[in-house]
Amino acid sequence: MPKTPLALTRMRSICLSLPDTKETPTWGAPHFRVGEKIFAGYGDEKGKASIGFKLEMAHAKAILRDKRFQPAPYVGHKGWVSMDVSGPTDWDQVREWIEESYELIAPKKSLAKLSPGGPTLVGTKKKASAKRRPTSARRRGAR
């Protein structure tokens, strides 16, 4: 049996720790869903481990300045990015990006199940998204 790549193991741990999530094989690669909607995926792009997730549009545009990121094929225009995780990766930071994706995709009933101290957008999803603080700021309690 082939060994599971470390990046997939870490991603799986992050994604499946969120409420109402599951892993599905989609397009031949592991994807993570909340309900029936994909919020993150793992794959191999040009021989390198890659993960994908959705960010708010302004955040997605800003993050593309980092050479590890590129717009995700087919859905990059909607805020989806792909990240090369074949090298050193700050998995605490990746967790925040995956949580942002989850918050953008998850239904309100799933968001309501988030634990205190984690993301806190309960009931505010899609309302004035430009006014929301980044996940890291919410976690620190910034105003």
Buried (B, 14 or more C-beta within 10 A) or exposed (E): EEEEBEBBEBBBEBBEEBBBBEBEEEEEBBBBBBEEEBBBBBBEBEEEBBBBBBBBEEBBEEBBEEEBBBBBEEBBEEBBBBBBBBEEBEBEEBBBBBBBBBBBBBEEEBBEEBEEEEBBBEEBBEEEBEEBBBBBEBBEEEE
